[in-house]
Structure formats: C-alpha cells, structure tokens
Amino acid sequence: MGFSGFKVIKEALTGHRGWQPLWRDAAPKPQYDVIIVGGGGHGLATAYYLAKHHGVKNIAVLEKGWIGGGNVGRNTTIVRSNYLLDGNQPFYELSLRLWEGLEQDINFNAMVSQRGVLNLYHSDAQRDAYRRRGNAMRMHGTDSELLDAEQVREMYPFLNFEHARFPIRGGLLQRRGGTVRHDAVAWGYARAADRLGVDIIQNCEVEDFRIEQGAVVGVQTNRGYIGASKVGVAVAGHSSHVMRKAGIELPIESHVLQAFVSEGLKPVIPGVITFGAGHFYLSQSDKGGLVFGGDIDGYNSYASRGNLPVLEDVCEGGMALMPMLGRARLLRMWGGVMDMSMDGSPYIDRTGLPGLFFNGGWCYGGFKATPASGWCFAHLLATGQSHPTAAAYRLDRFQSGGMIDEKGQGAQPNLH
Ligand SMILES: Cc1cc2nc3c(=O)[nH]c(=O)nc-3n(C[C@H](O)[C@H](O)[C@H](O)COP(=O)(O)OP(=O)(O)OC[C@H]3O[C@@H](n4cnc5c(N)ncnc54)[C@H](O)[C@@H]3O)c2cc1C
C-alpha cells in the first residue's frame, strides 16, 4: 500500500475502507540470518537499513510488547545535532541528515519539523561554553548561531528575561533541529522494513541466548527457539538484564525519565527551547499541547512511571523560564526506562561473544539518534566493522581512556 495525495483523497471519499495494516503479522521462522532483539526505533531502523543497503534478506525483529510501546513512543520528540565532542558530533549530524530525507526514503509522514532548537544561556561563562560548542558544530559542517538576549526576545518575547537569579542573556540556536512525531517513526520504519521482507514479530520476548562453542547461535523466546547467524540487541532501558542473560555485564544503569503534556493551546511556542540554568525543555505539538520534560528520577528503576518530586522540579524550571506556563493545565504524563551509560554516550559494538552485537546506552537522547543508530548498527552487523561515525562508541572505552563525556560529569550515570 503506497501513500500519496491521490490515495488520501480516494480513501476520504470512500469511507477509509481501503487502508491495509502497515506491516504483516509475521510468525517466527526457525532460522534467520540476523535477529534484532527490540522493536523500538533503533531496532526497526537497523532492520530496515540492513535489508535496504546491505542486501540481508532473512531478518527478524523480535519485540516483547508492541511496536511503538517503548521509549520510541514515549519521548519528547526533539531532534538536533548540537554536540561538542568529536566522538559525538559527526554521528548526530549524520542522524539529522537522515531525518531530513527520511519521509521520502520510507514514504511515510513522520512530521519531521525543523522548527529550530534554542539552548538558552544565563551567564558569561555559559555563553563562552556555548560559543565553543557552536564553533565545534560549525567545524563539522553543522549550522549554529549564537544569539544575544535581544535576538532571543524577538523570537520568544514572553520568556522571563529578567529573572533575579537566571536572567536570559542569549542562546545557541540550531535552526535545522526540531521535532519528529515519535510513534510515526516506529510505524514508518516498521512498514518500510516489512516491505523489504523483514519479519516483525510482536509479543515475542527474548528470554535467553543459546550459546554453542562460545558463540551465540540463537535466542530462546516465549514463542520458542529461533536460530540466527547474528543477533543484535537494541532494547534500550532493558539492556542490562537482557545482556546479563548472555553473561555480559554492561556499563549501564536504568532510570526513569518522565514527559509531560499540557492541554491543547493555540500556537505559542514556534520551536524547541531549553532552559540553561536547570533541566527543562519545551516545545508545542501540532495538536497544541505543550510538551516538556526535565531530569531523570535519579534512582534505578524499570517502572514506566515517575514520581511527583520530579514533576515539581520540572515545573519549577518551567515557571522560572516562562511564568505563563503556570496557567496551563497538565493533561498527561508518563515515564520511560532510560539506558544511562557511565559517560552519557552510547554503545554500538561487538561483544566478547561471537555472533552477539549490542546497541544501547542512549540515555535520554536516543530518539534523535534513531536513523544514524540504525544505519551504523546495520553496518556493524553486515560488515563486522564499526561505521566510521560510530567508531568511538566502544564498550571497552573506559578501559582504553576513550570516554565521551559530553557534559563533563564523570562516571555518574544519573547526572548525564
Ligand atoms: C520521557 C522521555 C523523553 C525523551 N525525550 C527525548 C528527546 O526529546 N529526544 C531524544 O533524542 N531522545 C529522547 N528520549 C530518549 C529516546 O526515547 C530513547 O533513547 C530511544 O527511544 C531508545 O531507543 P529505542 O527507540 O530503540 O527504544 P525502545 O522504543 O524502548 O525500544 C526497545 C524495545 O525493546 C523491547 N524489549 C525489551 N526487552 C526485550 C526482550 N527481552 N525481548 C524482546 N524485546 C524486548 C521493548 O519492549 C522496547 O519496545 C526520551 C525518552 C523518554 C522516556
């Protein structure tokens, strides 16, 4: 089933009875060339690029729940490539370029909206740090603009510029950053992968790995044993306990991150804004809800719901930045389980077990990475070699001194 303006009009005129399911309800086969564990954005993108660019024909994505039920459908939808460090910046720029062509590539409206991401600064020292980051971005061919307070005021006149403790002095703007409708990304990749023959198998939980003569040869699931020449794990917040079944301890902790959505309002926030003096970020969805979030809950958990002290903390940040937010009613909130790494950067790597590959440690920034993560993980699975832009995302980087500590927080997963 192709999407086109003609099809939309035809369906509107005929009662929408001609739409088909976006992907087949595939039953597991006994053996695959590649199994991807986890049907989130990263797993689905990996399967798609493996089939499309590496000619792998026999692929399954095993998802314990339903497509779109994990973090890919729980995030605050922000995409950007405004990173400082060499290990990160080219990777996130690759991702943003893939976002820019994604809808045409997969023929699916993911509502990619390059409405601009503005990081506010509140002191001279913070301005200098942002200037440095902006220059690093430009050296990698990425757009960035350092704005002063008046330029920010022109874009967002209602912000609290004269806050007694955190006056707004300016911001670092990436115009090509923005938002993408998160669940449409999962559906779009699933549909595109399915069309290339990938089996997407929902309600199929991987319970164990079968290891023979020191190599992974398949997975045990709640729907029986499934063999594979290669297994790639992309289970985000569930990375630690899934990989432990293969005897692998990961440098990852799982924490809850919450998201909040207000009642629908008329358009007021044209882009994405982040508060530089606390952890608070905000955009407005196309349905009108103000979508915002802040810090992780700060304790280890696998629960997809958060607690009230963080809600209070996030709202304090919001009120400091934009006092009129206090007039809006909060409509919905939810949590997702984050795979927080030791330095805040991800892993796309082989493991010590032949046949087993790992993708994770995305912390709370993995949505924007979805296309590049799939692109690079597919490259690794197909060729056995790291993709050049993801070469720094090694599991052993803490032994070799190759940390990618974007925030400079040290080995404190809850602070990244
Ligand atoms: C509240 C919130 C806000 C966020 N905001 C942003 C943002 O604005 N920008 C940004 O870039 N990132 C953001 N993120 C982070 C981003 O959502 C994640 O880093 C990213 O989605 C993780 O990759 P994924 O999509 O593959 O994960 P998921 O969608 O979680 O996919 C993993 C899948 O693995 C499945 N699974 C787990 N165990 C098994 C098993 N044993 N067998 C089979 N399947 C299994 C799960 O059911 C799940 O569907 C946010 C996250 C949250 C929770």
The ligand as an ORCA input file, in Angstrom:
! r2SCAN-3c Opt
* xyz 0 1
  C      10.180     10.830     28.618
  C      11.266     10.672     27.588
  C      11.655     11.764     26.821
  C      12.662     11.629     25.872
  N      12.936     12.701     25.071
  C      13.843     12.563     24.059
  C      14.033     13.627     23.148
  O      13.352     14.664     23.201
  N      14.971     13.484     22.180
  C      15.736     12.356     22.090
  O      16.598     12.298     21.234
  N      15.523     11.292     22.922
  C      14.597     11.372     23.888
  N      14.346     10.306     24.730
  C      15.162      9.075     24.598
  C      14.712      8.157     23.488
  O      13.312      7.985     23.519
  C      15.406      6.787     23.650
  O      16.806      6.973     23.847
  C      15.234      5.894     22.429
  O      13.879      5.865     22.019
  C      15.708      4.477     22.766
  O      15.772      3.639     21.641
  P      14.537      2.746     21.104
  O      13.617      3.651     20.382
  O      15.076      1.643     20.298
  O      13.906      2.227     22.454
  P      12.530      1.456     22.776
  O      11.412      2.039     21.979
  O      12.403      1.434     24.232
  O      12.834      0.031     22.147
  C      13.348     -1.063     22.879
  C      12.356     -2.195     22.733
  O      12.939     -3.395     23.243
  C      11.867     -4.164     23.726
  N      12.408     -5.225     24.584
  C      12.913     -5.096     25.824
  N      13.291     -6.303     26.297
  C      13.016     -7.203     25.318
  C      13.164     -8.601     25.213
  N      13.692     -9.321     26.212
  N      12.761     -9.221     24.071
  C      12.221     -8.515     23.055
  N      12.041     -7.166     23.106
  C      12.443     -6.529     24.222
  C      10.987     -3.163     24.449
  O       9.676     -3.648     24.630
  C      11.075     -1.951     23.517
  O       9.977     -1.880     22.632
  C      13.329     10.382     25.698
  C      12.923      9.293     26.444
  C      11.884      9.416     27.373
  C      11.439      8.213     28.147
*
